């Protein structure tokens, strides 16, 4: 190889190495930006994602989080489908688009049905013909209320729904008696409800048909509101442990988003829970989705990779079997090659013997130059060829050795026949001289 070619190969190799190193450094050090869609500022989802953003800036500075405010789960899902957002915070009972996957359970959203203390409403079934205040249309709470009405055989014609986005305004219309109840889906023990209950003449209605309700709404979970959660005394709210239902809040993601990026966010979410809890107590509820207990959209491969991080690898799982195979393969290979070498030696020995027989035959022919001897030598060569072909069919002679034998045999046969012709001519010449 010329010096020019060697120089070209070395230069190309160095150039490729530099390019590979540059790409590796770029992908390791570049800053990525993700967009998370939440409800409006002041909502629990906005509060949680703001805390996550703050923690991420500290522990994973190469990952920037942008927050998009929306009017609820329906708009969040639309943004994900249109790739205008990467992640979203929605309730489990939200209709999930086909291309949207799950990352984690964030916090439970519990049904709260608040009525006046003197109201004759004792269960959700008594809401027929009443006026109920809810958050804005299109949000997860509003959709949950519609599902609740459907379960109890009612619809929007059976009750009067008053959607109000501002929580303070909802509280005021309740105190003024303009509505009979407030329906909210929020975390258990939420401070806004606790503060409202301290001053309002109100009580909570239990949801005690969980088993039946879940038959119609598989996304529901059962929760207990402990005695005195929202008001300790005079009177306590609730006055005893109270059953209710609710749905978990999910962190969802576009299915086509890079798995490594999703895994990074999952790692920040779970490995920095204490930092998130220090900002908002909502962080205490973050958990891995239990696919055996709920109807949950499929896990994103990136999230699944994080959850399976402690599971043994393929080699760890099958270590014993791999070790056995690693031990047996060299042993079997050694035995095979030993037997192969023995067979080759045997084949070469047999081929060598045939060649020696031909040499001996020719030597005898030269030492006893008679026509009869030449004819006999020719017959012996033909018998020898037959024996060699027979041994080759049995595997006692290799084809390569047969080729070598064939060459020697041809030369030997030529020599025998030439000797035979020469002896015949010599005999004829002697007879003519005798006459």
N, C-alpha and C positions, 0 to 999 in steps of 0.2 A: 504493500500500500504506500502511495506517495506521501511526502510530507504535507503537500497541499490538502490532500483528502483527510489526513489525520488532524490538521489544524482546523479544517471545516467542521469535523465531527466534534472536536473539543469545544469550539466556539458555539456551535448549536446547542450542545449539552448545557454549557454555562448559561446561555440565553434562556433556555427552557426552565432551568432551575431558578433563575432570577424572576421570571414571569410567574412561576408557581408560588414562590415565596411572597411575591407582591400580592397575588390574588388571595393567598392565605391570610396575610396581614390585613388586607382590605376587609375581608369577610369577618375577621375576628374583631376588628376595631371600629367598624362603621356603626353609626347610630341609626337605629330603626325607630319608626314612629307608628304607633297603632292608635286607632280611634275606637273608643268605647261609648256606646249610646246608652243614655240613662233617662230617667224622668227629669222633670224640671228641677232647677236649683232649689235646695231646701228639702227635697225628697230624700228618702232613705237610700235609694239607689245612687243618687248623686253624692250623698254623704259618704257612702261606702267607697265608691270609685275615686272620690277625691282623696280619701285616706290611702287607697292603694297607689294612686299616682304619687303621693308624697313619699311613701315608703320606697317605691320603685326608683324614684330620683336619687335616693340615698344608697340603695344596695345594688342597683343595676343601672348606672348612669347612661349606658349605651341604648337604653330603651326608653323612649319618650311616649307618654300617654296623652292623647288629646280626648277631651270630653265633649260629646254632642248632647245637648238637651232636647228632649222630645215631649210629646203629650201622652206617651204611654207605650204599652207593649206592641200595639199594632203598628205604630210608626217605627218603633225600633226594629221590628221584623222586616218592614219594608226597606229600611236602610241597609240591613244585612243582605237582603236579596239583591239590592242594587249595587252592592259593594261600596256603599258610601260610609259604612262603618265596618270595623273588623270584629268587634265584640259587642255584646249587648247584655243588659240586665233585665230579665223578664221573669214572670211567674211561670211555674210549671204548667199551669192550666192554659197558657197562651198557645194558640194554634201555631205549631212550629213549621217553618218552611222546610222543604226537602233538603236543601243544601246547608242547613244549620245544625251544628253539633254542640254537645255539652262539654263544658270544662269542669265546673264544680257547682255544688250546692253552696249558696252564700249564707242565707239566713231565712228562717221561717216567716211566712206572712199569715197571721192568724185572723180569723173572722171575728169582728167585734160588732155586735148589734146593740146599740145604745138606745134606750127608751126612757121616757119620763118615769119617775118613781111611782106615781099614781096611775100610770097607764094600765089598761086591761090587757095589753099585749103580753102573753106568757111564752110564746114560741114563734118561730118564723112563720108558721102557718097563719098567725093572726094578723099578718101585714096586709091582707087583702082589703082594698079600699082605703089604705092609709097613704100618707105622704112621707117619703123617705129621702133624706139627703145623702148623696154619694159624691165621691170625687168626679173629675171630668170624664165625659164620654170618651171611650177608646182606651182608657187605662185598664190595668189589670184588675183593679178593685171593681170597676164598673162591670167588666165582663164576668167577674166572679158573682156579682149580685144577680146578673141575668141568669146564670146557671143555677143559683139558689132558688130564684123564683120558679124556674122550670121544674126543679125537683119537687117543689110544693104545689105544682099544678097551676102556677100563675104565669102571667106575662106582663108586658109593659102596659097592657090595657087594664090589668087587675089592680095595679097600684099607680101612684103618682110619684115619678122619680124626679128629684130636683138635683141635677148635677152642679156642683159648686167646686171650683178648683182651689179656692183659698180656704184653708182650714179654719181660720179665725171667723170668716163669714159663715161657714157651716155651723160653727159653735153658736154664733149669735142667733141664727134663724131657729136653732133648736131651743135656746133659752127663751126666745120670744114666743114660742109655741106655734111657729109657722109650719113646722114639720113634726111628725109623730116619732121619728126615729132617725138615727144616723147609722149608716153602714160603712165600716172601714175595714180594710185588710192591712194590717201592719204587724210589726214585731210584738211579741209578748212583753208586756210591761213597758210599752213605749211611753216616754216622758210626756208627750203631748196629751195622751189620753189620761194619764195619771193627773196632770195639772187640771184638765177639764173636769174630771170627776171630783176634785177637791172642792170645787165651787158650784158645780151644777147639781140640780136635784134629779139625779139619773141613776139607772141601774143597767146591768148587762143581762142579755137573754142567752141562755145556754143552747148549744147545738148538740143534742144527745142522740142523734140518729146516724152516727158515723158509719157503722157497718152497712146500713142501707144506702146512705148517700154515696159511699164509695163504689157501689155497684153501678151508679149512673155517672160518677165522676172519679175515675181511677187515679187521678192525680192528687186527690185529697189525702191529708194526713190527720191523725187525731192528736190533739193537744189538751193539756189541762191548765186552766188558769187558777193558780193557787189562791186560797182564801186571803183576802185583804191586799191583793196585788195592786189595785188602783186607789184604794182608800183603806186605811188601817182600822178606822172606827167611826162611829156616829153617822151613819152606819158603815160597816165594812163593805167594800166592793171588790170582789163578790163576797157574799155573806158565808159562803162555803166553797170548797174546791168545785170548780165548774168545768164541765166538758165543752170543748169547742173543736172546730176543725180549721184547717188552713192548708196552704200550699207553700212549698219551698220556693225561694227565689233562686234562679239559675244564672250563672255566667255562661253565656252561649257564644259561639264563634262561627264565622263562615267556614264551611267544610274545606274549602280549597286553600285556606291560609297555611303558610309554612309551618310544618310540625315542630321545627326547632324553636320558632317564635312562640308558639302556644305552650310548649314545654317550659320555656323560660318564664313566661308569665305565671304558669302553674307553680313553678318552684318559688317564685317571689311570694305568691299568695299563701302557700302552705308553710314555708320555712321562715316567714317573717310575721306570723300571726300575732305575736306579742306586740310588735311595733304597730300593727294595724289596730289592735284592741286599745292601745294607748291613745289612739286618736278617736276611735269610735267603738263602742261595745258590740256593734254588729259583727265585728271580726271574730268574735268568740264562737260564732255559729258555723263558720266555714268548715265544710266537710267534703269528703269524696262521695260522689253519687253511689248509692246502693242500688244497683240495677235489678236486684232480686226483690226489692220491696216497693218499687215504684215504676210507673210508665215514664221512662226518661229517654229523651232523644239520644241516639248513639254517641258514645264518647269520641271526641276528636283524637286521631292517632297521636298527636303531640301530648295531650293530657294523659292518654293511656300509657304512653311511654314513661311519663313521670310517675304515675301510680305503680307501675311495674318495675321501678328502678331497683327495688330490693330483691326482686325475684331472681333465682339463680339463672345464669346464662345456660345456653345449650351445653357447653362443655362442663360446667359445674353440675348440671342436672344428670348428665350421663358420664360422669368422671370414671366410675368403676368399669362400665362397659368399654369406654374408650381406652382405658388403661389395659384392659384384657386384650382388646384388639391390637393395641400398640405392642404388646408383648408377644402375641401369637403370630402377627404378620412377619416379623423378622425371623422367628423360629421356622415357620412354614416356608418362608422364602429360602432360608438356609438349607432346609431339607430338600426343597425342590431343586435348587442349584447343585447341591451335592449329588442327587440322583441323576440330574441332567449331565453333570460332568462324568459320572460313572458310565452312563449310557454312551456318551460320546467317545469315551476311552475304549469301551468295548467295541463300538462300531469301527473306530480307527484301527484297533488291533485286528479285527476280522478283515478289514480292507488290506491292512499291511500283510496279513498271512496270504491272502490271495495274490498280492503282488510278488511276494517271495516265492510262492508256488510257480508263478509264471517264470520268474528268473531261474528257478531250479530246473524247470522244464526246458528252457532254452539252453542252459548249461549242459544238461544231459544230451540234448540234441546235437550240440557242437562236439561233445566227446564221443558220440556214437553216430556218425553221419551215414545213416542208412535210410533208404526210401521208406522202409517199414516204420522206422523210428519217427520219421517226419510225419507220416500219416497218423501214427498214434498220438503224436504231440498235438496235431490239429484237432483230433477228437477230444483230447483232454482239455484243450482250450474252450471248445464248444460246451463241454460239460461244466467247466468252471464258470462260464458266462451264465449258464442256466442256474447254477447254484447262487451266484451273486444276485441275479434278479429275484430269486426266491427269498434270499435273505433281506433284500431291500423291501419286499412286500411285508415281511415280518417286522421291519423296523430295525434289523440288526446291522444294516448298512445305510449310511446317509446318502442322499442324492449327490451331494458335493463329492463324496468319496467315490460314488459310482461313476461320476464324470471323469475323475482322475483314473479310475480303473479302466474305463472304456478306452481312454486314450492309450494307456499302456497295452491293453488287450489288442487293440487295432495294430499297434506296432509289432507286437509279438506274433499275431496271426500273419502279418505281412512277411515277417522274418521266416516263419515256419514254411509258408507257401513258397517263398523265394528259395529256401533251402531245398524244399521238395523238388522244385523245377530244376535247380542246379544239379541235384543228385541224379535226376532222370536224364538230363543232357550228358552228364559224365558217364553214366552207364551205357548210353547209346553210342557215345564216342568210343568207349572201350570195346564194345562188341564189333564195331566197324573195323577197328584196327586188327582184331583177332582173325577176321576173314581174309 
